[in-house]
Amino acid sequence: MDIFGERSLFTKIDKTSTCLGADTLRDYLSNPLTQCKEIEERQKAIKELSQKPEWNIRFLANAKSLELQDKSLLTNKLSVDFP
């Protein structure tokens, strides 16, 4: 099974909105849980968060903001180091 290629499982299911989210999904696919208890705990957490749309919107907005700040800081640093 192609996990990360051009027509992979990752490209089919990736609906993430941030780089961190995509990295987390890659990690989950690369290192799947094998213990029933861990799988059940993750499923429970996902179910709980999926029932909190307002929280999800705020979280996404904050994550996007932080991601933009990180890019801005990196861009500023690069322009200072490499005029």
C-alpha positions, 0 to 999 in steps of 0.5 A, spaced: 500 500 500 502 506 498 502 511 504 505 517 502 506 517 494 502 521 489 496 517 489 497 515 497 493 514 503 495 520 505 493 524 499 486 521 500 485 522 507 489 529 508 484 534 510 489 538 515 489 545 515 496 546 518 503 544 517 503 541 524 496 537 523 499 534 516 505 532 520 501 529 526 497 525 520 504 523 517 506 521 524 500 517 525 500 513 519 508 512 520 507 509 527 500 506 528 498 505 535 498 497 536 495 497 543 487 497 544 487 501 550 491 507 546 487 506 540 480 507 544 483 513 548 485 516 541 478 515 538 475 517 545 479 524 544 477 525 537 470 523 538 470 528 544 473 534 540 469 533 534 463 535 538 465 541 540 465 545 533 466 552 537 472 550 540 475 547 534 474 553 530 478 557 535 483 552 536 484 552 528 484 560 528 490 560 533 494 555 530 493 558 523 495 565 527 501 561 530 503 558 523 503 565 520 507 568 526 513 563 525 513 564 517 514 571 519 519 570 524 523 565 519 522 570 513 525 576 517 531 572 520 533 570 513 532 577 510 537 579 516 542 573 515 542 574 507 540 581 505 
